Amino acid sequence: MEETISRMAGSTNGSMKTIADITHMAAAAERPVRQRTTTYEDVDAERAAAAGRFDERARSVLPLAVGMVGT
């Protein structure tokens, strides 16, 4: 999940969160985690697997994206 509108407007808030990041935040708040579509339906297995693969690679590309902020 990534919120970029605020950052494009010059804010330092709004940043990419991986599935692991969101799961950790939910656990800290003692809240359940459930991946949903934009219409709040359950995500099918193929889509969940694709998100998991992205999550595994996200940290390796994140430094590149952070370096581009403000350029």
CHARMM-style PDB file with segment names, atoms N, HN, CA, C and O in Angstrom:
ATOM      1  N   MET     1       0.855  -1.173   0.000  1.00  0.00      PROA
ATOM      2  CA  MET     1       0.000   0.000   0.000  1.00  0.00      PROA
ATOM      3  C   MET     1       0.895   1.227   0.000  1.00  0.00      PROA
ATOM      4  O   MET     1       1.875   1.293   0.742  1.00  0.00      PROA
ATOM      5  N   GLU     2       0.557   2.187  -0.826  1.00  0.00      PROA
ATOM      6  HN  GLU     2      -0.239   2.134  -1.429  1.00  0.00      PROA
ATOM      7  CA  GLU     2       1.352   3.395  -0.853  1.00  0.00      PROA
ATOM      8  C   GLU     2       0.447   4.594  -1.065  1.00  0.00      PROA
ATOM      9  O   GLU     2      -0.404   4.589  -1.953  1.00  0.00      PROA
ATOM     10  N   GLU     3       0.627   5.592  -0.271  1.00  0.00      PROA
ATOM     11  HN  GLU     3       1.319   5.596   0.451  1.00  0.00      PROA
ATOM     12  CA  GLU     3      -0.135   6.830  -0.372  1.00  0.00      PROA
ATOM     13  C   GLU     3       0.844   7.894  -0.835  1.00  0.00      PROA
ATOM     14  O   GLU     3       1.774   8.244  -0.108  1.00  0.00      PROA
ATOM     15  N   THR     4       0.643   8.409  -2.039  1.00  0.00      PROA
ATOM     16  HN  THR     4      -0.112   8.124  -2.630  1.00  0.00      PROA
ATOM     17  CA  THR     4       1.619   9.346  -2.593  1.00  0.00      PROA
ATOM     18  C   THR     4       1.105  10.769  -2.753  1.00  0.00      PROA
ATOM     19  O   THR     4       1.901  11.684  -2.962  1.00  0.00      PROA
ATOM     20  N   ILE     5      -0.186  10.976  -2.661  1.00  0.00      PROA
ATOM     21  HN  ILE     5      -0.833  10.233  -2.492  1.00  0.00      PROA
ATOM     22  CA  ILE     5      -0.731  12.319  -2.904  1.00  0.00      PROA
ATOM     23  C   ILE     5      -0.147  13.332  -1.921  1.00  0.00      PROA
ATOM     24  O   ILE     5       0.273  14.417  -2.324  1.00  0.00      PROA
ATOM     25  N   SER     6      -0.118  12.984  -0.638  1.00  0.00      PROA
ATOM     26  HN  SER     6      -0.459  12.103  -0.311  1.00  0.00      PROA
ATOM     27  CA  SER     6       0.428  13.905   0.360  1.00  0.00      PROA
ATOM     28  C   SER     6       1.900  14.195   0.092  1.00  0.00      PROA
ATOM     29  O   SER     6       2.337  15.341   0.199  1.00  0.00      PROA
ATOM     30  N   ARG     7       2.663  13.165  -0.253  1.00  0.00      PROA
ATOM     31  HN  ARG     7       2.308  12.234  -0.340  1.00  0.00      PROA
ATOM     32  CA  ARG     7       4.099  13.364  -0.504  1.00  0.00      PROA
ATOM     33  C   ARG     7       4.313  14.217  -1.752  1.00  0.00      PROA
ATOM     34  O   ARG     7       5.235  15.032  -1.789  1.00  0.00      PROA
ATOM     35  N   MET     8       3.483  14.044  -2.763  1.00  0.00      PROA
ATOM     36  HN  MET     8       2.734  13.382  -2.733  1.00  0.00      PROA
ATOM     37  CA  MET     8       3.621  14.866  -3.965  1.00  0.00      PROA
ATOM     38  C   MET     8       3.304  16.320  -3.664  1.00  0.00      PROA
ATOM     39  O   MET     8       3.777  17.221  -4.356  1.00  0.00      PROA
ATOM     40  N   ALA     9       2.504  16.546  -2.630  1.00  0.00      PROA
ATOM     41  HN  ALA     9       2.120  15.813  -2.068  1.00  0.00      PROA
ATOM     42  CA  ALA     9       2.154  17.907  -2.240  1.00  0.00      PROA
ATOM     43  C   ALA     9       3.188  18.513  -1.292  1.00  0.00      PROA
ATOM     44  O   ALA     9       3.032  19.649  -0.845  1.00  0.00      PROA
ATOM     45  N   GLY    10       4.245  17.752  -0.983  1.00  0.00      PROA
ATOM     46  HN  GLY    10       4.371  16.828  -1.346  1.00  0.00      PROA
ATOM     47  CA  GLY    10       5.314  18.292  -0.160  1.00  0.00      PROA
ATOM     48  C   GLY    10       5.338  17.811   1.276  1.00  0.00      PROA
ATOM     49  O   GLY    10       6.225  18.197   2.037  1.00  0.00      PROA
ATOM     50  N   SER    11       4.387  16.978   1.665  1.00  0.00      PROA
ATOM     51  HN  SER    11       3.666  16.665   1.047  1.00  0.00      PROA
ATOM     52  CA  SER    11       4.345  16.466   3.030  1.00  0.00      PROA
ATOM     53  C   SER    11       5.411  15.395   3.239  1.00  0.00      PROA
ATOM     54  O   SER    11       5.818  14.724   2.291  1.00  0.00      PROA
ATOM     55  N   THR    12       5.856  15.239   4.468  1.00  0.00      PROA
ATOM     56  HN  THR    12       5.525  15.784   5.239  1.00  0.00      PROA
ATOM     57  CA  THR    12       6.779  14.152   4.772  1.00  0.00      PROA
ATOM     58  C   THR    12       6.007  12.916   5.218  1.00  0.00      PROA
ATOM     59  O   THR    12       6.607  11.865   5.446  1.00  0.00      PROA
ATOM     60  N   ASN    13       4.694  13.025   5.346  1.00  0.00      PROA
ATOM     61  HN  ASN    13       4.207  13.878   5.161  1.00  0.00      PROA
ATOM     62  CA  ASN    13       3.860  11.873   5.696  1.00  0.00      PROA
ATOM     63  C   ASN    13       3.429  11.144   4.437  1.00  0.00      PROA
ATOM     64  O   ASN    13       3.515  11.680   3.332  1.00  0.00      PROA
ATOM     65  N   GLY    14       2.965   9.919   4.615  1.00  0.00      PROA
ATOM     66  HN  GLY    14       2.896   9.483   5.512  1.00  0.00      PROA
ATOM     67  CA  GLY    14       2.526   9.117   3.485  1.00  0.00      PROA
ATOM     68  C   GLY    14       3.705   8.369   2.918  1.00  0.00      PROA
ATOM     69  O   GLY    14       4.565   8.963   2.268  1.00  0.00      PROA
ATOM     70  N   SER    15       3.758   7.090   3.152  1.00  0.00      PROA
ATOM     71  HN  SER    15       3.059   6.607   3.680  1.00  0.00      PROA
ATOM     72  CA  SER    15       4.879   6.301   2.660  1.00  0.00      PROA
ATOM     73  C   SER    15       4.436   4.875   2.411  1.00  0.00      PROA
ATOM     74  O   SER    15       3.392   4.439   2.895  1.00  0.00      PROA
ATOM     75  N   MET    16       5.241   4.156   1.653  1.00  0.00      PROA
ATOM     76  HN  MET    16       6.089   4.509   1.260  1.00  0.00      PROA
ATOM     77  CA  MET    16       4.934   2.781   1.330  1.00  0.00      PROA
ATOM     78  C   MET    16       4.956   1.901   2.570  1.00  0.00      PROA
ATOM     79  O   MET    16       5.840   2.024   3.418  1.00  0.00      PROA
ATOM     80  N   LYS    17       3.987   1.026   2.664  1.00  0.00      PROA
ATOM     81  HN  LYS    17       3.269   0.926   1.975  1.00  0.00      PROA
ATOM     82  CA  LYS    17       3.925   0.032   3.732  1.00  0.00      PROA
ATOM     83  C   LYS    17       3.784  -1.336   3.081  1.00  0.00      PROA
ATOM     84  O   LYS    17       2.919  -1.532   2.228  1.00  0.00      PROA
ATOM     85  N   THR    18       4.623  -2.278   3.475  1.00  0.00      PROA
ATOM     86  HN  THR    18       5.326  -2.119   4.168  1.00  0.00      PROA
ATOM     87  CA  THR    18       4.516  -3.635   2.970  1.00  0.00      PROA
ATOM     88  C   THR    18       3.444  -4.373   3.760  1.00  0.00      PROA
ATOM     89  O   THR    18       2.953  -3.875   4.773  1.00  0.00      PROA
ATOM     90  N   ILE    19       3.087  -5.558   3.291  1.00  0.00      PROA
ATOM     91  HN  ILE    19       3.485  -5.962   2.468  1.00  0.00      PROA
ATOM     92  CA  ILE    19       2.124  -6.382   4.011  1.00  0.00      PROA
ATOM     93  C   ILE    19       2.661  -6.668   5.410  1.00  0.00      PROA
ATOM     94  O   ILE    19       1.909  -6.633   6.384  1.00  0.00      PROA
ATOM     95  N   ALA    20       3.947  -6.948   5.511  1.00  0.00      PROA
ATOM     96  HN  ALA    20       4.558  -6.976   4.719  1.00  0.00      PROA
ATOM     97  CA  ALA    20       4.561  -7.223   6.812  1.00  0.00      PROA
ATOM     98  C   ALA    20       4.455  -6.002   7.728  1.00  0.00      PROA
ATOM     99  O   ALA    20       4.171  -6.150   8.916  1.00  0.00      PROA
ATOM    100  N   ASP    21       4.680  -4.796   7.190  1.00  0.00      PROA
ATOM    101  HN  ASP    21       4.910  -4.676   6.224  1.00  0.00      PROA
ATOM    102  CA  ASP    21       4.562  -3.568   7.990  1.00  0.00      PROA
ATOM    103  C   ASP    21       3.141  -3.398   8.530  1.00  0.00      PROA
ATOM    104  O   ASP    21       2.947  -3.110   9.711  1.00  0.00      PROA
ATOM    105  N   ILE    22       2.164  -3.578   7.665  1.00  0.00      PROA
ATOM    106  HN  ILE    22       2.322  -3.813   6.705  1.00  0.00      PROA
ATOM    107  CA  ILE    22       0.774  -3.393   8.056  1.00  0.00      PROA
ATOM    108  C   ILE    22       0.355  -4.460   9.072  1.00  0.00      PROA
ATOM    109  O   ILE    22      -0.355  -4.166  10.034  1.00  0.00      PROA
ATOM    110  N   THR    23       0.800  -5.696   8.850  1.00  0.00      PROA
ATOM    111  HN  THR    23       1.377  -5.935   8.069  1.00  0.00      PROA
ATOM    112  CA  THR    23       0.491  -6.782   9.784  1.00  0.00      PROA
ATOM    113  C   THR    23       1.071  -6.475  11.161  1.00  0.00      PROA
ATOM    114  O   THR    23       0.422  -6.705  12.182  1.00  0.00      PROA
ATOM    115  N   HSD    24       2.299  -5.954  11.183  1.00  0.00      PROA
ATOM    116  HN  HSD    24       2.826  -5.767  10.354  1.00  0.00      PROA
ATOM    117  CA  HSD    24       2.936  -5.613  12.450  1.00  0.00      PROA
ATOM    118  C   HSD    24       2.175  -4.487  13.162  1.00  0.00      PROA
ATOM    119  O   HSD    24       1.957  -4.557  14.371  1.00  0.00      PROA
ATOM    120  N   MET    25       1.775  -3.456  12.420  1.00  0.00      PROA
ATOM    121  HN  MET    25       1.953  -3.400  11.437  1.00  0.00      PROA
ATOM    122  CA  MET    25       1.022  -2.358  13.020  1.00  0.00      PROA
ATOM    123  C   MET    25      -0.322  -2.835  13.571  1.00  0.00      PROA
ATOM    124  O   MET    25      -0.740  -2.414  14.649  1.00  0.00      PROA
ATOM    125  N   ALA    26      -0.996  -3.716  12.825  1.00  0.00      PROA
ATOM    126  HN  ALA    26      -0.656  -4.057  11.949  1.00  0.00      PROA
ATOM    127  CA  ALA    26      -2.284  -4.239  13.289  1.00  0.00      PROA
ATOM    128  C   ALA    26      -2.108  -5.078  14.547  1.00  0.00      PROA
ATOM    129  O   ALA    26      -2.914  -4.986  15.473  1.00  0.00      PROA
ATOM    130  N   ALA    27      -1.062  -5.892  14.586  1.00  0.00      PROA
ATOM    131  HN  ALA    27      -0.407  -5.966  13.834  1.00  0.00      PROA
ATOM    132  CA  ALA    27      -0.803  -6.716  15.768  1.00  0.00      PROA
ATOM    133  C   ALA    27      -0.510  -5.839  16.980  1.00  0.00      PROA
ATOM    134  O   ALA    27      -0.972  -6.127  18.084  1.00  0.00      PROA
ATOM    135  N   ALA    28       0.252  -4.775  16.778  1.00  0.00      PROA
ATOM    136  HN  ALA    28       0.627  -4.541  15.881  1.00  0.00      PROA
ATOM    137  CA  ALA    28       0.563  -3.856  17.881  1.00  0.00      PROA
ATOM    138  C   ALA    28      -0.694  -3.186  18.414  1.00  0.00      PROA
ATOM    139  O   ALA    28      -0.781  -2.876  19.602  1.00  0.00      PROA
ATOM    140  N   ALA    29      -1.663  -2.963  17.541  1.00  0.00      PROA
ATOM    141  HN  ALA    29      -1.593  -3.215  16.576  1.00  0.00      PROA
ATOM    142  CA  ALA    29      -2.925  -2.348  17.944  1.00  0.00      PROA
ATOM    143  C   ALA    29      -3.965  -3.397  18.346  1.00  0.00      PROA
ATOM    144  O   ALA    29      -5.113  -3.071  18.648  1.00  0.00      PROA
ATOM    145  N   GLU    30      -3.537  -4.668  18.342  1.00  0.00      PROA
ATOM    146  HN  GLU    30      -2.605  -4.934  18.096  1.00  0.00      PROA
ATOM    147  CA  GLU    30      -4.423  -5.792  18.669  1.00  0.00      PROA
ATOM    148  C   GLU    30      -5.649  -5.827  17.772  1.00  0.00      PROA
ATOM    149  O   GLU    30      -6.772  -6.030  18.235  1.00  0.00      PROA
ATOM    150  N   ARG    31      -5.415  -5.625  16.476  1.00  0.00      PROA
ATOM    151  HN  ARG    31      -4.503  -5.460  16.100  1.00  0.00      PROA
ATOM    152  CA  ARG    31      -6.483  -5.635  15.480  1.00  0.00      PROA
ATOM    153  C   ARG    31      -6.242  -6.770  14.494  1.00  0.00      PROA
ATOM    154  O   ARG    31      -5.092  -7.117  14.226  1.00  0.00      PROA
ATOM    155  N   PRO    32      -7.311  -7.355  13.948  1.00  0.00      PROA
ATOM    156  CA  PRO    32      -7.144  -8.433  12.963  1.00  0.00      PROA
ATOM    157  C   PRO    32      -6.668  -7.882  11.625  1.00  0.00      PROA
ATOM    158  O   PRO    32      -6.872  -6.709  11.312  1.00  0.00      PROA
ATOM    159  N   VAL    33      -6.034  -8.742  10.844  1.00  0.00      PROA
ATOM    160  HN  VAL    33      -5.868  -9.695  11.098  1.00  0.00      PROA
ATOM    161  CA  VAL    33      -5.557  -8.365   9.517  1.00  0.00      PROA
ATOM    162  C   VAL    33      -6.325  -9.185   8.486  1.00  0.00      PROA
ATOM    163  O   VAL    33      -6.466 -10.401   8.621  1.00  0.00      PROA
ATOM    164  N   ARG    34      -6.810  -8.512   7.474  1.00  0.00      PROA
ATOM    165  HN  ARG    34      -6.695  -7.525   7.365  1.00  0.00      PROA
ATOM    166  CA  ARG    34      -7.545  -9.208   6.416  1.00  0.00      PROA
ATOM    167  C   ARG    34      -7.391  -8.418   5.134  1.00  0.00      PROA
ATOM    168  O   ARG    34      -7.809  -7.262   5.059  1.00  0.00      PROA
ATOM    169  N   GLN    35      -6.792  -9.034   4.119  1.00  0.00      PROA
ATOM    170  HN  GLN    35      -6.453  -9.973   4.180  1.00  0.00      PROA
ATOM    171  CA  GLN    35      -6.595  -8.347   2.850  1.00  0.00      PROA
ATOM    172  C   GLN    35      -7.910  -8.305   2.090  1.00  0.00      PROA
ATOM    173  O   GLN    35      -8.602  -9.317   1.976  1.00  0.00      PROA
ATOM    174  N   ARG    36      -8.253  -7.130   1.569  1.00  0.00      PROA
ATOM    175  HN  ARG    36      -7.690  -6.308   1.661  1.00  0.00      PROA
ATOM    176  CA  ARG    36      -9.510  -6.920   0.852  1.00  0.00      PROA
ATOM    177  C   ARG    36      -9.260  -6.233  -0.479  1.00  0.00      PROA
ATOM    178  O   ARG    36      -8.209  -5.633  -0.699  1.00  0.00      PROA
ATOM    179  N   THR    37     -10.247  -6.331  -1.362  1.00  0.00      PROA
ATOM    180  HN  THR    37     -11.101  -6.818  -1.183  1.00  0.00      PROA
ATOM    181  CA  THR    37     -10.207  -5.602  -2.626  1.00  0.00      PROA
ATOM    182  C   THR    37     -10.699  -4.177  -2.367  1.00  0.00      PROA
ATOM    183  O   THR    37     -11.065  -3.838  -1.242  1.00  0.00      PROA
ATOM    184  N   THR    38     -10.707  -3.363  -3.390  1.00  0.00      PROA
ATOM    185  HN  THR    38     -10.409  -3.639  -4.304  1.00  0.00      PROA
ATOM    186  CA  THR    38     -11.197  -1.989  -3.229  1.00  0.00      PROA
ATOM    187  C   THR    38     -12.692  -1.942  -2.963  1.00  0.00      PROA
ATOM    188  O   THR    38     -13.211  -0.912  -2.534  1.00  0.00      PROA
ATOM    189  N   THR    39     -13.401  -3.057  -3.215  1.00  0.00      PROA
ATOM    190  HN  THR    39     -12.980  -3.894  -3.564  1.00  0.00      PROA
ATOM    191  CA  THR    39     -14.828  -3.134  -2.914  1.00  0.00      PROA
ATOM    192  C   THR    39     -15.074  -3.966  -1.651  1.00  0.00      PROA
ATOM    193  O   THR    39     -16.184  -4.446  -1.421  1.00  0.00      PROA
ATOM    194  N   TYR    40     -14.029  -4.130  -0.842  1.00  0.00      PROA
ATOM    195  HN  TYR    40     -13.128  -3.740  -1.029  1.00  0.00      PROA
ATOM    196  CA  TYR    40     -14.092  -4.802   0.457  1.00  0.00      PROA
ATOM    197  C   TYR    40     -14.447  -6.286   0.381  1.00  0.00      PROA
ATOM    198  O   TYR    40     -14.947  -6.857   1.350  1.00  0.00      PROA
ATOM    199  N   GLU    41     -14.192  -6.902  -0.758  1.00  0.00      PROA
ATOM    200  HN  GLU    41     -13.786  -6.438  -1.545  1.00  0.00      PROA
ATOM    201  CA  GLU    41     -14.386  -8.348  -0.879  1.00  0.00      PROA
ATOM    202  C   GLU    41     -13.078  -9.042  -0.529  1.00  0.00      PROA
ATOM    203  O   GLU    41     -12.015  -8.422  -0.541  1.00  0.00      PROA
ATOM    204  N   ASP    42     -13.162 -10.338  -0.217  1.00  0.00      PROA
ATOM    205  HN  ASP    42     -14.026 -10.842  -0.207  1.00  0.00      PROA
ATOM    206  CA  ASP    42     -11.950 -11.101   0.054  1.00  0.00      PROA
ATOM    207  C   ASP    42     -11.090 -11.187  -1.205  1.00  0.00      PROA
ATOM    208  O   ASP    42     -11.610 -11.264  -2.319  1.00  0.00      PROA
ATOM    209  N   VAL    43      -9.791 -11.174  -1.020  1.00  0.00      PROA
ATOM    210  HN  VAL    43      -9.369 -11.112  -0.116  1.00  0.00      PROA
ATOM    211  CA  VAL    43      -8.844 -11.269  -2.133  1.00  0.00      PROA
ATOM    212  C   VAL    43      -8.669 -12.743  -2.490  1.00  0.00      PROA
ATOM    213  O   VAL    43      -8.524 -13.587  -1.605  1.00  0.00      PROA
ATOM    214  N   ASP    44      -8.682 -13.054  -3.799  1.00  0.00      PROA
ATOM    215  HN  ASP    44      -8.800 -12.369  -4.518  1.00  0.00      PROA
ATOM    216  CA  ASP    44      -8.498 -14.451  -4.192  1.00  0.00      PROA
ATOM    217  C   ASP    44      -7.036 -14.874  -3.982  1.00  0.00      PROA
ATOM    218  O   ASP    44      -6.155 -14.031  -3.810  1.00  0.00      PROA
ATOM    219  N   ALA    45      -6.799 -16.164  -3.997  1.00  0.00      PROA
ATOM    220  HN  ALA    45      -7.515 -16.849  -4.137  1.00  0.00      PROA
ATOM    221  CA  ALA    45      -5.481 -16.727  -3.683  1.00  0.00      PROA
ATOM    222  C   ALA    45      -4.387 -16.223  -4.628  1.00  0.00      PROA
ATOM    223  O   ALA    45      -3.267 -15.960  -4.190  1.00  0.00      PROA
ATOM    224  N   GLU    46      -4.702 -16.085  -5.914  1.00  0.00      PROA
ATOM    225  HN  GLU    46      -5.612 -16.298  -6.270  1.00  0.00      PROA
ATOM    226  CA  GLU    46      -3.707 -15.625  -6.884  1.00  0.00      PROA
ATOM    227  C   GLU    46      -3.269 -14.187  -6.578  1.00  0.00      PROA
ATOM    228  O   GLU    46      -2.081 -13.869  -6.627  1.00  0.00      PROA
ATOM    229  N   ARG    47      -4.218 -13.344  -6.270  1.00  0.00      PROA
ATOM    230  HN  ARG    47      -5.183 -13.602  -6.230  1.00  0.00      PROA
ATOM    231  CA  ARG    47      -3.905 -11.945  -5.957  1.00  0.00      PROA
ATOM    232  C   ARG    47      -3.125 -11.829  -4.645  1.00  0.00      PROA
ATOM    233  O   ARG    47      -2.197 -11.027  -4.540  1.00  0.00      PROA
ATOM    234  N   ALA    48      -3.501 -12.627  -3.650  1.00  0.00      PROA
ATOM    235  HN  ALA    48      -4.255 -13.279  -3.735  1.00  0.00      PROA
ATOM    236  CA  ALA    48      -2.783 -12.622  -2.379  1.00  0.00      PROA
ATOM    237  C   ALA    48      -1.341 -13.097  -2.574  1.00  0.00      PROA
ATOM    238  O   ALA    48      -0.420 -12.545  -1.973  1.00  0.00      PROA
ATOM    239  N   ALA    49      -1.146 -14.111  -3.405  1.00  0.00      PROA
ATOM    240  HN  ALA    49      -1.895 -14.559  -3.893  1.00  0.00      PROA
ATOM    241  CA  ALA    49       0.206 -14.620  -3.674  1.00  0.00      PROA
ATOM    242  C   ALA    49       1.046 -13.565  -4.383  1.00  0.00      PROA
ATOM    243  O   ALA    49       2.225 -13.401  -4.070  1.00  0.00      PROA
ATOM    244  N   ALA    50       0.450 -12.846  -5.340  1.00  0.00      PROA
ATOM    245  HN  ALA    50      -0.508 -12.979  -5.595  1.00  0.00      PROA
ATOM    246  CA  ALA    50       1.171 -11.782  -6.050  1.00  0.00      PROA
ATOM    247  C   ALA    50       1.575 -10.671  -5.086  1.00  0.00      PROA
ATOM    248  O   ALA    50       2.683 -10.141  -5.170  1.00  0.00      PROA
ATOM    249  N   ALA    51       0.680 -10.322  -4.178  1.00  0.00      PROA
ATOM    250  HN  ALA    51      -0.220 -10.752  -4.110  1.00  0.00      PROA
ATOM    251  CA  ALA    51       0.998  -9.292  -3.187  1.00  0.00      PROA
ATOM    252  C   ALA    51       2.136  -9.755  -2.292  1.00  0.00      PROA
ATOM    253  O   ALA    51       3.015  -8.967  -1.943  1.00  0.00      PROA
ATOM    254  N   GLY    52       2.124 -11.022  -1.924  1.00  0.00      PROA
ATOM    255  HN  GLY    52       1.410 -11.662  -2.208  1.00  0.00      PROA
ATOM    256  CA  GLY    52       3.195 -11.572  -1.099  1.00  0.00      PROA
ATOM    257  C   GLY    52       4.541 -11.539  -1.808  1.00  0.00      PROA
ATOM    258  O   GLY    52       5.565 -11.251  -1.189  1.00  0.00      PROA
ATOM    259  N   ARG    53       4.541 -11.833  -3.107  1.00  0.00      PROA
ATOM    260  HN  ARG    53       3.709 -12.067  -3.610  1.00  0.00      PROA
ATOM    261  CA  ARG    53       5.798 -11.768  -3.880  1.00  0.00      PROA
ATOM    262  C   ARG    53       6.318 -10.332  -3.940  1.00  0.00      PROA
ATOM    263  O   ARG    53       7.522 -10.104  -3.827  1.00  0.00      PROA
ATOM    264  N   PHE    54       5.422  -9.370  -4.116  1.00  0.00      PROA
ATOM    265  HN  PHE    54       4.443  -9.556  -4.208  1.00  0.00      PROA
ATOM    266  CA  PHE    54       5.843  -7.980  -4.118  1.00  0.00      PROA
ATOM    267  C   PHE    54       6.429  -7.602  -2.757  1.00  0.00      PROA
ATOM    268  O   PHE    54       7.461  -6.936  -2.676  1.00  0.00      PROA
ATOM    269  N   ASP    55       5.759  -8.033  -1.698  1.00  0.00      PROA
ATOM    270  HN  ASP    55       4.921  -8.574  -1.763  1.00  0.00      PROA
ATOM    271  CA  ASP    55       6.202  -7.727  -0.345  1.00  0.00      PROA
ATOM    272  C   ASP    55       7.642  -8.196  -0.126  1.00  0.00      PROA
ATOM    273  O   ASP    55       8.435  -7.505   0.514  1.00  0.00      PROA
ATOM    274  N   GLU    56       7.975  -9.372  -0.660  1.00  0.00      PROA
ATOM    275  HN  GLU    56       7.331  -9.934  -1.179  1.00  0.00      PROA
ATOM    276  CA  GLU    56       9.323  -9.916  -0.510  1.00  0.00      PROA
ATOM    277  C   GLU    56      10.365  -9.040  -1.203  1.00  0.00      PROA
ATOM    278  O   GLU    56      11.496  -8.930  -0.731  1.00  0.00      PROA
ATOM    279  N   ARG    57       9.986  -8.413  -2.324  1.00  0.00      PROA
ATOM    280  HN  ARG    57       9.066  -8.503  -2.708  1.00  0.00      PROA
ATOM    281  CA  ARG    57      10.937  -7.608  -3.104  1.00  0.00      PROA
ATOM    282  C   ARG    57      10.900  -6.116  -2.776  1.00  0.00      PROA
ATOM    283  O   ARG    57      11.814  -5.378  -3.144  1.00  0.00      PROA
ATOM    284  N   ALA    58       9.867  -5.677  -2.098  1.00  0.00      PROA
ATOM    285  HN  ALA    58       9.124  -6.276  -1.799  1.00  0.00      PROA
ATOM    286  CA  ALA    58       9.659  -4.239  -1.887  1.00  0.00      PROA
ATOM    287  C   ALA    58      10.834  -3.564  -1.205  1.00  0.00      PROA
ATOM    288  O   ALA    58      11.236  -2.476  -1.618  1.00  0.00      PROA
ATOM    289  N   ARG    59      11.385  -4.164  -0.195  1.00  0.00      PROA
ATOM    290  HN  ARG    59      11.059  -5.048   0.140  1.00  0.00      PROA
ATOM    291  CA  ARG    59      12.482  -3.536   0.544  1.00  0.00      PROA
ATOM    292  C   ARG    59      13.730  -3.358  -0.302  1.00  0.00      PROA
ATOM    293  O   ARG    59      14.530  -2.461  -0.041  1.00  0.00      PROA
ATOM    294  N   SER    60      13.906  -4.198  -1.311  1.00  0.00      PROA
ATOM    295  HN  SER    60      13.256  -4.927  -1.524  1.00  0.00      PROA
ATOM    296  CA  SER    60      15.100  -4.046  -2.148  1.00  0.00      PROA
ATOM    297  C   SER    60      14.987  -2.868  -3.099  1.00  0.00      PROA
ATOM    298  O   SER    60      16.002  -2.314  -3.519  1.00  0.00      PROA
ATOM    299  N   VAL    61      13.756  -2.474  -3.447  1.00  0.00      PROA
ATOM    300  HN  VAL    61      12.931  -2.923  -3.106  1.00  0.00      PROA
ATOM    301  CA  VAL    61      13.579  -1.338  -4.362  1.00  0.00      PROA
ATOM    302  C   VAL    61      13.254  -0.052  -3.631  1.00  0.00      PROA
ATOM    303  O   VAL    61      13.365   1.031  -4.206  1.00  0.00      PROA
ATOM    304  N   LEU    62      12.853  -0.152  -2.366  1.00  0.00      PROA
ATOM    305  HN  LEU    62      12.763  -1.032  -1.899  1.00  0.00      PROA
ATOM    306  CA  LEU    62      12.462   1.026  -1.603  1.00  0.00      PROA
ATOM    307  C   LEU    62      13.551   2.088  -1.540  1.00  0.00      PROA
ATOM    308  O   LEU    62      13.231   3.265  -1.705  1.00  0.00      PROA
ATOM    309  N   PRO    63      14.836   1.744  -1.310  1.00  0.00      PROA
ATOM    310  CA  PRO    63      15.854   2.795  -1.288  1.00  0.00      PROA
ATOM    311  C   PRO    63      15.932   3.581  -2.589  1.00  0.00      PROA
ATOM    312  O   PRO    63      16.255   4.769  -2.574  1.00  0.00      PROA
ATOM    313  N   LEU    64      15.642   2.937  -3.711  1.00  0.00      PROA
ATOM    314  HN  LEU    64      15.380   1.972  -3.724  1.00  0.00      PROA
ATOM    315  CA  LEU    64      15.651   3.648  -4.986  1.00  0.00      PROA
ATOM    316  C   LEU    64      14.536   4.671  -5.043  1.00  0.00      PROA
ATOM    317  O   LEU    64      14.748   5.797  -5.491  1.00  0.00      PROA
ATOM    318  N   ALA    65      13.351   4.292  -4.593  1.00  0.00      PROA
ATOM    319  HN  ALA    65      13.179   3.377  -4.228  1.00  0.00      PROA
ATOM    320  CA  ALA    65      12.213   5.210  -4.603  1.00  0.00      PROA
ATOM    321  C   ALA    65      12.415   6.362  -3.649  1.00  0.00      PROA
ATOM    322  O   ALA    65      12.060   7.496  -3.968  1.00  0.00      PROA
ATOM    323  N   VAL    66      12.981   6.095  -2.478  1.00  0.00      PROA
ATOM    324  HN  VAL    66      13.270   5.173  -2.219  1.00  0.00      PROA
ATOM    325  CA  VAL    66      13.229   7.154  -1.492  1.00  0.00      PROA
ATOM    326  C   VAL    66      14.229   8.153  -2.056  1.00  0.00      PROA
ATOM    327  O   VAL    66      14.090   9.357  -1.838  1.00  0.00      PROA
ATOM    328  N   GLY    67      15.231   7.672  -2.773  1.00  0.00      PROA
ATOM    329  HN  GLY    67      15.345   6.694  -2.949  1.00  0.00      PROA
ATOM    330  CA  GLY    67      16.235   8.560  -3.364  1.00  0.00      PROA
ATOM    331  C   GLY    67      15.656   9.472  -4.434  1.00  0.00      PROA
ATOM    332  O   GLY    67      16.233  10.516  -4.739  1.00  0.00      PROA
ATOM    333  N   MET    68      14.510   9.083  -5.012  1.00  0.00      PROA
ATOM    334  HN  MET    68      14.041   8.236  -4.765  1.00  0.00      PROA
ATOM    335  CA  MET    68      13.906   9.880  -6.066  1.00  0.00      PROA
ATOM    336  C   MET    68      13.012  10.985  -5.522  1.00  0.00      PROA
ATOM    337  O   MET    68      12.674  11.906  -6.264  1.00  0.00      PROA
ATOM    338  N   VAL    69      12.622  10.927  -4.272  1.00  0.00      PROA
ATOM    339  HN  VAL    69      12.897  10.179  -3.668  1.00  0.00      PROA
ATOM    340  CA  VAL    69      11.747  11.943  -3.681  1.00  0.00      PROA
ATOM    341  C   VAL    69      12.433  13.297  -3.747  1.00  0.00      PROA
ATOM    342  O   VAL    69      13.578  13.450  -3.320  1.00  0.00      PROA
ATOM    343  N   GLY    70      11.731  14.262  -4.279  1.00  0.00      PROA
ATOM    344  HN  GLY    70      10.801  14.138  -4.626  1.00  0.00      PROA
ATOM    345  CA  GLY    70      12.260  15.616  -4.353  1.00  0.00      PROA
ATOM    346  C   GLY    70      13.104  15.897  -5.590  1.00  0.00      PROA
ATOM    347  O   GLY    70      13.659  16.986  -5.741  1.00  0.00      PROA
ATOM    348  N   THR    71      13.197  14.887  -6.489  1.00  0.00      PROA
ATOM    349  HN  THR    71      12.746  14.002  -6.366  1.00  0.00      PROA
ATOM    350  CA  THR    71      13.982  15.122  -7.714  1.00  0.00      PROA
ATOM    351  C   THR    71      13.097  15.499  -8.852  1.00  0.00      PROA
ATOM    352  OT1 THR    71      13.582  15.734  -9.959  1.00  0.00      PROA
TER     353      THR     71
END
